[in-house]
């Protein structure tokens, strides 16, 4: 429970309704308590950190001025939502974030009525908010809709598609977009002139004159109205980067210091009374109020538990190298061996393991920002001219470029390697980041080669095989540490389309894909079963499977992917095509979205640990010879 002595104001605020009971002059003190409480809470639990610190004042201002949840508040990505969750009934549970049965790491509609839209991926807020505003207007509902989008999310095309649509609509939609600019992308630091202009564009007098002029001049499409609007736009454009938004049909206000609560409240109060599409540009500091996070915003974007007083992050015991580490080393080694290699990431340099490469090969490194579609088609263009592009991307982020994967890469059979991180069960980040579907959506694409390594060394060999392959290829690997097997330094490719027999048994053949191989081996030893490291999802090792079908009484497939359409389905299709009637048990991820928990907890929950695998097999095949009665 919250300490009433240390947090006298925050302890009395369990909902926005209670927040709105506070007088305006107490809001800065509340914001200070909220920031301190956030530091303390994330220090206990770990989680997304710096982004939330940057929007403390904004969160307070929005919930104080707007009648949430009746008024809709839509957060983009959701990294910055912890202050919002604290103020909306989850204050005493925020330390459970990302833990099993704890608070979700992102806004989630099922968790709270204040989470107007579920997010996790970037650049959806303006589209969702516009949809809400249109539906409300259609129903004659006067509720207001606010979208908060960070500058990183503004690099994705979807945000501009939504802006373009909203600004050109008739009648004009009533939607407010708050651009949270933390000076990492869009604008220069706020100076005296821009501060002055921010005050002017947010003033009631100026905006009253503007709205009066609109009524006087009538339809904005007539000549006089167009002249005045263009004059205003170009006047603004001399001082601030507003012209783009104005040209798209938004009334631009700002930039405003996002940590100056009185100025923020004044601007929002003005905009709340206005009609039509509005954009408020605020300047914030990511990590505000925690010096270490301000100085190193990338490192403190998301952290494990730490000491709020010293900033010392709890050091876990020595860990084995991660698959991301294996990819990072391979990428630099292969770049040294082959000058054709170019590397692409959609704004995930750190997460995807490209830090070293970006430093050693800066002219061959391309960070396209949050633009997954562009990343894939960029790679296609590179491949057309003889380069060998490698797209480093999370499994769930590749979903956003599925059309480009098919139309621009696979259809043309271009040499693009997809290094797919965070495949399968991800864990604490929850359903929005779970790589549960990549095998299903990749294996149906003609020309694609799809591989899944069982250990670190195999991952390295698969990356080489995919890189040397003439055509599109994908290597998908899980989050976190591998098996502890040394990856080595070899750049030898794995044999294309060949599985590996790990254990020879009888009765049942366990066909394991990728990260499921270690658990399959443990179960196979217990059952005296045959165990195969399948390695390839496309193409399957057809010859080996047909051979095993003649010597075994049943197949069991194991994958950390959705069962529907996954690797097991590929085996079933092969058997059906060959007219082979053989009992087949497919083990994988169930037909539902998996909530946040540790990877180990989720594997146990879905029956993909050794205990669960044994239980499923014994229940399905009680009469088959196994182990003791073999």
C-alpha positions in Angstrom: 0.0 0.0 0.0 1.1 3.6 -0.6 2.8 5.5 2.2 0.3 8.2 3.3 3.1 10.2 5.0 5.3 10.4 1.9 2.5 10.7 -0.6 -0.3 12.7 1.1 -1.9 13.9 -2.1 -1.4 10.8 -4.3 -2.7 8.5 -1.5 -6.0 10.4 -1.7 -6.3 9.9 -5.4 -7.5 6.5 -6.5 -9.3 7.7 -9.6 -9.5 10.7 -11.9 -12.8 11.7 -10.3 -10.8 12.2 -7.0 -8.0 13.9 -8.9 -10.5 16.4 -10.2 -11.5 17.3 -6.7 -8.0 18.8 -6.1 -7.6 22.6 -6.7 -5.4 23.5 -9.6 -2.6 25.0 -7.4 -2.1 21.5 -5.8 -1.5 19.8 -9.1 2.3 20.5 -9.4 2.7 18.9 -5.9 0.7 15.9 -7.0 2.8 15.6 -10.1 6.0 15.6 -8.0 4.5 12.8 -5.7 3.4 10.8 -8.8 6.9 11.0 -10.3 8.5 9.9 -7.0 6.1 7.1 -6.6 6.7 5.9 -10.2 10.4 5.8 -9.5 9.9 3.8 -6.3 7.4 1.4 -7.9 9.4 0.6 -11.1 12.5 0.3 -8.9 10.7 -2.7 -7.2 9.3 -4.3 -10.3 11.3 -3.2 -13.3 9.5 -2.3 -16.5 9.2 0.6 -18.9 10.5 3.6 -17.1 11.9 6.7 -18.8 8.9 7.3 -21.1 6.5 7.4 -18.2 8.6 10.0 -16.3 8.4 12.3 -19.3 4.6 12.4 -19.3 3.8 12.9 -15.6 2.6 16.4 -15.9 0.7 15.7 -19.1 -1.1 12.7 -17.5 -2.2 14.8 -14.6 -3.4 17.6 -16.8 -5.4 15.4 -19.1 -7.2 13.5 -16.4 -7.8 16.7 -14.4 -9.3 18.6 -17.4 -11.1 15.9 -19.3 -14.0 13.8 -17.9 -12.3 10.4 -18.3 -13.3 7.7 -18.9 -16.3 9.3 -20.6 -13.9 11.4 -22.6 -11.5 9.0 -24.3 -7.8 9.1 -23.8 -5.8 7.0 -26.2 -2.1 6.3 -25.6 0.3 5.4 -28.4 2.6 2.3 -27.9 1.9 2.4 -24.2 5.4 2.7 -22.9 4.4 5.9 -21.2 1.2 4.6 -19.5 2.4 3.8 -16.0 1.4 7.3 -14.6 -2.0 6.8 -16.3 -2.4 3.5 -14.6 -1.4 4.8 -11.2 -4.1 7.6 -11.5 -6.8 5.2 -12.7 -7.3 2.7 -9.9 -4.1 0.6 -10.3 -1.8 2.6 -8.0 -1.4 -0.1 -5.4 -0.8 -2.8 -8.0 1.6 -1.0 -10.3 4.5 -2.9 -8.7 3.1 -6.1 -10.2 3.5 -4.9 -13.8 4.6 -7.6 -16.3 4.2 -10.3 -13.6 1.8 -13.2 -13.9 -1.7 -12.1 -12.9 -0.3 -8.5 -12.4 -0.9 -5.2 -14.1 -0.5 -5.4 -17.9 2.5 -3.5 -19.3 0.4 -1.6 -21.8 -3.1 -0.2 -21.9 -5.6 -3.0 -22.0 -9.3 -2.6 -22.4 -10.1 -5.7 -20.4 -8.2 -4.3 -17.4 -9.8 -0.9 -17.0 -12.5 1.3 -18.5 -9.9 4.1 -18.5 -7.8 2.1 -21.1 -9.9 3.3 -24.0 -7.8 1.4 -26.6 -5.4 -1.6 -26.2 -2.0 -0.9 -27.6 1.6 -2.3 -27.6 2.6 -1.6 -31.2 3.3 1.9 -32.4 1.4 4.6 -34.3 -2.2 3.4 -33.8 -3.4 6.2 -31.5 -4.5 8.8 -34.1 -6.4 6.3 -36.2 -8.1 4.8 -33.2 -9.0 8.2 -31.7 -10.4 9.4 -35.0 -12.5 6.3 -35.2 -13.9 7.0 -31.7 -14.5 10.6 -32.6 -16.4 9.7 -35.8 -18.5 7.1 -34.0 -19.3 9.5 -31.2 -20.4 12.2 -33.6 -22.5 9.7 -35.5 -24.3 8.8 -32.3 -24.7 12.5 -31.3 -22.4 12.0 -28.3 -20.4 15.1 -27.3 -17.6 13.2 -25.6 -14.1 14.4 -26.4 -11.3 12.2 -27.7 -7.6 12.8 -27.1 -4.7 10.8 -28.7 -1.2 11.0 -27.1 1.6 10.1 -29.6 5.3 10.2 -29.1 7.8 11.4 -31.6 9.1 7.9 -32.2 5.6 6.8 -33.2 5.4 9.8 -35.6 8.0 8.1 -37.8 5.5 5.5 -38.9 3.4 6.0 -42.0 0.2 5.0 -40.3 0.3 8.2 -38.1 0.4 10.3 -41.2 -2.3 8.3 -42.9 -4.6 9.1 -40.0 -3.6 12.8 -39.9 -4.2 13.1 -43.6 -7.6 11.5 -43.3 -8.7 13.5 -40.2 -7.6 16.9 -41.6 -9.5 16.4 -44.9 -12.8 15.2 -43.5 -16.1 17.1 -43.8 -17.6 17.7 -41.3 -14.4 18.2 -39.3 -13.9 15.6 -36.6 -13.4 16.8 -33.0 -10.2 15.1 -32.1 -7.1 16.4 -30.2 -3.7 15.0 -30.9 -1.0 15.6 -28.3 2.5 15.2 -29.9 4.8 14.3 -27.0 8.2 15.4 -28.4 11.1 14.5 -26.2 13.7 16.2 -28.4 15.0 12.9 -29.7 13.5 13.3 -33.1 11.3 16.1 -34.3 12.3 19.5 -32.9 15.2 21.6 -31.7 15.4 22.5 -28.0 12.8 25.0 -27.0 14.2 28.5 -27.1 12.9 31.9 -26.1 11.2 32.6 -29.5 9.5 29.2 -29.6 8.3 29.5 -26.0 6.8 32.9 -26.8 5.1 31.5 -29.9 3.8 28.5 -27.9 2.1 31.0 -25.5 0.7 32.9 -28.4 -0.7 29.9 -30.3 -2.3 28.6 -27.1 -3.9 31.9 -26.1 -7.7 32.2 -25.8 -7.6 35.6 -27.5 -5.8 34.4 -30.6 -7.9 31.3 -31.0 -11.2 33.2 -30.3 -10.2 35.6 -33.2 -9.3 32.6 -35.4 -12.7 30.8 -34.7 -14.6 34.1 -35.2 -12.9 34.5 -38.5 -13.8 31.0 -39.5 -17.5 31.8 -38.8 -17.3 35.2 -40.5 -15.6 33.8 -43.7 -17.7 30.7 -43.8 -16.7 27.5 -45.6 -13.0 27.0 -45.4 -13.0 26.1 -49.0 -13.9 29.7 -50.2 -11.3 32.0 -51.5 -11.2 34.4 -48.6 -11.0 31.7 -46.0 -8.2 29.9 -47.9 -6.2 33.1 -48.1 -6.4 33.9 -44.4 -5.6 30.3 -43.5 -2.6 30.2 -45.7 -1.4 33.5 -44.3 -1.7 32.1 -40.8 0.1 28.9 -41.8 3.1 30.6 -43.3 3.3 33.0 -40.4 3.5 30.1 -38.0 5.9 28.3 -40.3 8.5 31.0 -39.8 8.8 30.2 -36.1 7.9 26.5 -35.5 7.6 23.3 -37.5 3.8 23.6 -37.8 3.3 23.9 -41.5 3.1 20.2 -42.1 0.3 19.7 -39.6 -1.5 22.8 -40.8 -1.3 21.7 -44.4 -2.9 18.4 -43.3 -5.8 20.3 -41.9 -4.9 20.4 -38.2 -4.9 23.5 -36.1 -1.4 23.5 -34.6 -0.6 24.8 -31.1 2.8 24.9 -29.6 5.5 24.0 -28.8 4.6 24.0 -25.1 7.0 23.0 -22.2 5.4 19.7 -21.3 6.7 19.9 -17.7 5.3 23.4 -17.1 2.0 22.3 -15.7 0.3 25.7 -15.6 1.2 26.4 -19.2 0.1 22.9 -20.2 -3.2 23.3 -18.4 -3.8 26.7 -20.1 -3.2 25.3 -23.5 -5.3 22.2 -23.0 -8.1 24.3 -21.5 -8.2 26.4 -24.7 -8.1 23.5 -27.0 -10.8 21.6 -25.1 -13.2 24.4 -26.0 -12.4 24.3 -29.7 -13.9 22.3 -32.5 -12.3 20.4 -35.3 -8.9 18.6 -35.5 -6.3 20.0 -33.1 -2.7 19.2 -32.5 -0.8 20.3 -29.4 3.0 20.0 -29.6 4.7 19.6 -26.2 8.4 19.4 -25.4 9.3 16.9 -22.7 12.4 15.1 -21.4 12.4 11.4 -21.4 13.4 10.2 -17.9 12.5 13.6 -16.3 13.2 13.7 -12.6 15.6 10.8 -12.5 19.1 12.0 -13.5 20.5 8.7 -14.7 17.4 8.2 -17.0 17.8 11.7 -18.4 21.4 11.1 -19.1 21.0 7.7 -20.7 17.4 7.5 -22.1 18.0 4.4 -24.1 19.4 2.3 -21.3 16.6 3.4 -19.0 13.8 3.0 -21.5 13.0 -0.3 -19.8 14.9 -1.7 -16.8 14.9 -4.4 -14.3 14.5 -3.7 -10.6 16.8 -1.0 -9.3 17.6 1.0 -6.2 15.8 4.3 -6.5 18.3 6.1 -4.3 21.5 5.0 -6.1 20.2 3.9 -9.5 22.0 0.6 -9.2 20.2 -2.0 -11.3 20.0 -5.4 -9.7 22.5 -7.6 -11.4 21.2 -11.1 -12.4 23.4 -14.1 -12.1 25.8 -14.7 -15.0 23.7 -15.6 -18.0 24.4 -17.5 -21.1 24.6 -15.5 -24.3 21.2 -14.7 -25.8 20.2 -15.6 -29.4 20.3 -11.8 -30.0 24.0 -11.9 -29.0 24.6 -14.8 -31.4 23.0 -12.8 -34.2 25.0 -9.7 -33.4 28.3 -11.5 -33.6 27.3 -13.4 -36.7 26.3 -10.2 -38.5 29.6 -8.5 -37.9 31.5 -11.6 -38.9 29.6 -12.1 -42.1 29.8 -8.5 -43.0 33.6 -8.8 -42.7 33.5 -11.8 -45.0 31.0 -10.5 -47.5 30.9 -6.8 -48.5 27.4 -7.3 -50.1 25.8 -7.5 -46.6 23.7 -4.5 -45.6 21.7 -4.5 -42.3 18.3 -2.9 -41.7 16.3 -2.3 -38.5 13.0 -0.6 -37.9 14.1 1.4 -34.8 15.3 -1.6 -32.8 19.1 -1.3 -32.9 19.5 -2.3 -29.2 16.7 -4.9 -29.0 17.8 -6.6 -32.2 21.5 -6.7 -31.5 22.8 -4.1 -34.1 24.7 -1.8 -31.8 28.1 -3.3 -32.6 27.4 -3.5 -36.3 26.2 0.1 -36.4 29.5 1.2 -35.0 31.8 -1.0 -37.0 29.9 -0.7 -40.3 28.1 2.7 -40.2 27.8 3.0 -44.0 26.1 -0.5 -44.2 23.7 0.1 -41.3 20.2 1.5 -42.0 17.8 2.4 -39.2 14.5 3.3 -40.9 12.7 4.3 -37.7 9.3 2.7 -36.9 8.6 1.9 -40.5 8.4 -1.9 -40.9 6.8 -1.8 -44.3 9.5 0.5 -45.7 12.2 -1.7 -44.1 11.1 -4.7 -46.1 10.7 -3.0 -49.4 13.9 -1.1 -48.9 15.6 -4.5 -48.5 13.9 -5.7 -51.7 15.3 -2.7 -53.6 18.7 -3.4 -52.3 18.5 -7.0 -53.4 17.5 -6.0 -56.9 20.9 -4.3 -57.2 23.0 -7.2 -56.0 23.2 -6.4 -52.3 22.5 -9.0 -49.6 20.2 -7.3 -47.1 19.5 -8.6 -43.6 16.3 -7.3 -42.0 16.6 -7.6 -38.2 13.1 -7.5 -36.8 10.9 -8.8 -34.0 8.3 -11.4 -34.9 5.3 -9.3 -34.0 6.7 -6.3 -35.9 7.1 -8.3 -39.1 3.4 -8.8 -39.0 3.1 -5.1 -39.9 5.0 -5.7 -43.2 3.3 -8.9 -44.3 2.1 -7.4 -47.7 5.7 -6.2 -48.4 7.1 -9.6 -47.5 4.8 -11.3 -50.0 4.5 -8.8 -52.8 7.9 -7.1 -52.8 10.3 -9.9 -51.6 8.9 -13.4 -52.0 6.9 -12.8 -55.2 10.1 -11.6 -56.9 12.2 -14.3 -55.2 14.7 -11.7 -53.9 17.7 -12.4 -51.7 16.5 -11.0 -48.3 17.4 -12.6 -45.0 14.9 -12.0 -42.1 16.5 -12.4 -38.7 13.4 -12.7 -36.6 13.9 -12.1 -32.9 11.4 -12.6 -30.1 9.7 -15.5 -31.8 7.4 -17.8 -29.9 6.7 -17.1 -26.3 8.1 -13.8 -25.2 6.8 -13.5 -21.7 6.5 -10.3 -19.6 5.5 -8.0 -22.5 2.3 -10.0 -23.0 0.1 -10.7 -26.0 1.0 -7.7 -28.0 4.6 -8.8 -28.3 4.2 -12.6 -28.4 5.7 -14.1 -31.6 3.1 -16.8 -31.8 2.2 -16.7 -35.4 5.3 -16.3 -37.6 5.6 -20.0 -38.6 1.9 -19.9 -39.6 2.2 -16.8 -41.8 5.6 -17.5 -43.2 5.4 -21.2 -44.2 2.5 -20.6 -46.6 4.5 -18.1 -48.8 6.0 -19.6 -51.9 9.8 -19.2 -52.3 10.3 -18.7 -48.5 12.8 -20.8 -46.5 11.9 -20.9 -42.8 14.3 -22.1 -40.1 14.2 -22.4 -36.3 17.4 -23.2 -34.4 17.6 -25.5 -31.4 20.8 -23.9 -30.0 23.2 -21.1 -30.5 25.6 -22.9 -32.8 22.7 -24.0 -35.0 21.4 -20.4 -35.1 24.7 -19.2 -36.5 24.8 -21.9 -39.2 21.2 -21.2 -40.1 21.9 -17.5 -40.5 24.7 -18.3 -42.9 22.5 -20.7 -44.8 19.8 -18.1 -45.1 22.3 -15.4 -46.2 23.8 -17.6 -48.9 20.4 -18.9 -50.1 19.2 -17.6 -53.5 15.9 -16.2 -52.5 14.1 -15.1 -49.3 14.8 -16.8 -46.1 13.9 -16.4 -42.4 15.6 -17.6 -39.2 13.3 -17.2 -36.2 14.7 -17.5 -32.7 13.4 -16.9 -29.2 13.9 -14.1 -26.7 16.6 -14.6 -24.0 19.3 -17.1 -23.4 20.0 -20.2 -25.4 21.1 -23.6 -24.2 24.7 -22.7 -23.3 26.3 -24.3 -26.3 29.1 -22.1 -27.7 28.0 -20.6 -31.0 31.6 -20.7 -32.3 33.1 -18.6 -35.1 32.3 -20.7 -38.1 30.4 -19.3 -41.1 29.6 -22.7 -42.5 25.9 -23.0 -43.6 23.6 -25.7 -42.4 22.5 -28.2 -45.0 19.3 -26.9 -46.7 16.1 -28.8 -45.8 17.8 -31.5 -43.6 16.6 -32.4 -40.2 18.7 -34.0 -37.4 18.0 -37.2 -35.6 18.8 -36.6 -32.0 17.5 -39.8 -30.3 16.6 -43.2 -31.8 13.7 -44.9 -30.1 10.6 -46.6 -31.2 6.8 -46.3 -31.0 6.6 -42.5 -31.1 8.7 -40.0 -33.0 8.8 -36.5 -31.4 9.3 -33.9 -34.2 10.6 -30.8 -32.4 11.0 -27.3 -34.0 13.4 -24.7 -32.7 13.3 -23.9 -29.0 11.2 -27.0 -28.3 14.1 -29.4 -29.0 15.6 -29.5 -25.4 12.2 -30.3 -23.8 11.5 -32.9 -26.5 14.8 -34.6 -25.8 14.0 -34.8 -22.1 10.6 -36.2 -22.8 12.0 -38.6 -25.5 14.5 -40.1 -23.0 11.7 -40.7 -20.6 9.5 -42.4 -23.2 12.3 -44.2 -25.1 11.0 -42.3 -28.2 12.7 -41.1 -31.3 13.5 -37.3 -31.2 14.1 -35.3 -34.3 15.4 -31.7 -34.5 13.4 -30.7 -37.5 15.4 -27.4 -38.1 13.3 -26.5 -41.2 9.7 -25.6 -41.3 9.9 -24.9 -45.0 11.1 -27.0 -46.7 10.4 -30.0 -44.4 12.8 -32.9 -44.5 10.3 -35.0 -46.6 12.6 -38.0 -47.0 13.2 -38.4 -43.2 9.5 -38.0 -42.3 8.4 -40.6 -44.8 11.1 -43.0 -43.5 10.0 -42.4 -39.9 6.4 -42.9 -40.8 7.2 -46.5 -41.8 8.9 -47.4 -38.6 6.8 -45.5 -36.0 3.3 -45.8 -34.7 2.7 -42.1 -34.1 4.1 -38.7 -34.6 4.1 -35.8 -32.0 5.0 -32.3 -33.3 6.2 -29.7 -30.9 6.5 -25.9 -31.6 6.3 -22.6 -29.8 3.9 -21.2 -32.4 0.2 -21.3 -32.8 -1.0 -24.9 -33.6 -3.3 -23.5 -36.3 -1.4 -23.4 -39.5 2.0 -24.0 -37.8 4.8 -26.5 -38.2 2.6 -29.4 -37.0 0.1 -28.5 -39.7 2.9 -28.7 -42.3 3.6 -32.3 -41.1 -0.1 -33.2 -41.2 -0.3 -31.9 -44.8 2.6 -33.9 -45.9 1.2 -37.1 -44.5 -2.2 -36.4 -46.1 -0.6 -35.7 -49.5 1.2 -39.0 -49.3 -1.9 -40.9 -48.2 -0.3 -41.9 -44.9 -2.7 -42.6 -42.1 -0.7 -42.1 -38.9 -1.8 -40.8 -35.5 -0.5 -37.3 -35.0 -0.5 -35.2 -31.9 0.3 -31.5 -32.4 1.6 -29.6 -29.4 2.0 -25.9 -29.6 0.4 -22.6 -28.5 -3.4 -22.8 -27.9 -5.9 -20.8 -29.9 -5.9 -17.8 -27.6 -3.7 -14.8 -26.7 -1.2 -15.5 -23.9 -1.1 -12.9 -21.1 2.1 -11.5 -19.5 4.2 -13.8 -17.3 7.7 -15.3 -17.4 8.6 -17.5 -20.4 8.9 -20.4 -18.1 5.5 -19.9 -16.5 3.9 -19.6 -19.9 5.6 -22.8 -21.2 4.3 -24.6 -18.2 0.8 -23.1 -18.6 0.4 -24.3 -22.2 2.0 -27.7 -21.5 5.2 -27.1 -23.5 7.6 -27.9 -20.7 8.8 -31.5 -20.2 6.1 -32.4 -17.6 3.4 -31.0 -19.8 4.7 -32.8 -22.9 4.9 -36.1 -21.2 1.4 -35.7 -19.8 -0.1 -34.9 -23.2 1.6 -37.8 -24.9 0.6 -40.3 -22.2 -3.0 -39.2 -22.3 -3.2 -39.4 -26.1 -1.3 -42.6 -26.5 -1.8 -44.8 -23.4 -1.4 -48.1 -25.3 1.8 -47.3 -27.1 5.0 -48.9 -25.8 7.0 -46.4 -23.8 10.0 -46.5 -21.5 9.5 -49.1 -18.8 7.1 -51.3 -20.9 8.9 -50.8 -24.1 
